[in-house]
Amino acid sequence: MQINTKIRFKKRDFRQKLGFARNHKRQIKSASTGSAGKGNIITGLHIKTGLLLIFLVGIMYLVFIPNFLFIKNIEVLGLRSGDRDEVKRQIFAYLNTRKFFPEKNILLLNTAKLSDSLTRQNINILALDSIKKDYPNSLRVVLLPRMAKFMVIDQNTAYQVSEDGILLNKDPANQVMKPFAKELVLKIQPDWVVGQEIISREELLFLTTASEEFSSLGINVSKLIAPEGGESTFSVKTDTGLEIKFENNSGWQKSLSNLKSLIKQVPDLKSMAYIDLRVTERAYVCPKNASCSTQPQNPINTSTPDSLLKK
């Protein structure tokens, strides 16, 4: 008997079942399900937590616990030997006070704050030139010393004053003045203490600048005189007794120009008692032994002939 192969296609649902069988996809069960999968997840969390703890402990060790990054060696340059030792003590004292944020760790050291601390505590330091971190645990500190550039002298005491107006020391008046120090005339106060600013940096800078300008004109200044109280008059004196009076205002450069012109007309300044530059339009002179030299020094009291006045 011959089989007819087309008979099976006559069933109504055969083609539907065949298409379903062809498109059927078997579901694969996940290997991580169940207790084994949960164990793997927990193990992964433990590893991450452990690594985090190790990291945090390492950070705390580097920051808070003395280690190879904690500063042990400090080199100080720019000061005398005794002053260098004092600065080292001050630096270590500063580092030891920073407990919460330990700047003894060289990575955490704030050099700006250290500089401010040193200049506030030590009058021998004018400024900090540089701080170099030499890893892993050394500092190299270069300082600019505050030096005595001026002397304020009365009958009993000579006061050493720095270039920024700080009183550095008190010595007996009969002590020989240092050759680099110019005499500074101030109204002496009995309550002056070492470390105090006895003249403002701005006033002293202007006096020093004016002195240098006069020196460039051949006038050898030996004494600087600061204004008193609410006055605005500065002056300088030379070894010959000549006094030059001037003011720190917008007309200063004009006054300096007047002085230059006056020097050309009166080359022998040794014969002069004073020169007054306080009036911008003119430079006034008063010869020694003239009536103006014994009267209050005022621009209207001058024996300067009209031919010598700068107009």
C-alpha positions, 0 to 999 in steps of 0.5 A: 500500500502506497502512503500519500505524504500529503495527507498530514498537511490536511490536518487543520492545526498541523501548520500552526503547531509546526510554526510554533515549534520552529519559533519556540525558544527554551528558557535557560535558568540563571546559574546565580539564582538560589543560595549560591548566587546570594553568597557570591553577592555577599562576598563581593560586598565584603571585598569592597567594604574591606578595600574601603576600610584599608583605604581609610586606614591608610589615609588616617595613617598618613595624616595623623600617625607619625610616619615618613612624611612628618617633618623632621629636618628644618634648614633656616637661612638668612639669619644669624646662628642664634636667630636661626635656632630660635626660628626652628623652635618657632616652626616646630611649635607651630607644627605641633599646635595643628592637631586637627589638621596636622601641618607637621605632615609635609603634604598638609603644610600651609606655607602662607600661614607659617610665613604669617606666624613667623613674621608676627612672632619674631621681630628679627624677620622682615619677610619670608623669601621662600619655603621649599619642601624637600620630600619626604620630610625636610623644609628649607626656609629662606628669610629676609632679616629685619635690620637696624637702619636708623637710630633715634637718640636722646641723652640716655638712650639710642633706639635702633629702628628697622627700615619698616619702622619697628623698634628693634633694640635700646642701647646706651646713648654713648654706644658708637652708632653703626656706620650704616645707620642714619639718625632719625629724629622723632618725638620720643615716648617713654612707653616705647617697647621693643617690637613696637612700630614707632613710625609708619612704614609709609612715612619712613619709606618717603623719608628714605626715598627723599634722602636718596633723591637728595643724595643723587644731587650731591647732598649728603643726608645724615639726619631724617626728621619725621613730622610730629603730631598732625604736622605734614612737614618732613625734613632732612639735615646734612653734616654742614647743618643745612636743613631741607623741608618738604611735604609728601603731596602731589607737588613733591616731584615739582618741589624736587625739580625746583631744588635741582634748579636752585642747586644750579644757581647756588652751588655752595649749599654749605653756606645755607641754613635751610631750603624750603620746598613746601611751596610748589611754585618756588624753592626758598633758601636762607643763608647762614647768619641771615635774619631768616635763620633765626626766625620761624622757618616759614616761606615768607621769612626768606632772604632769597633774592628774586634772582634765585627764586624758581618761578 
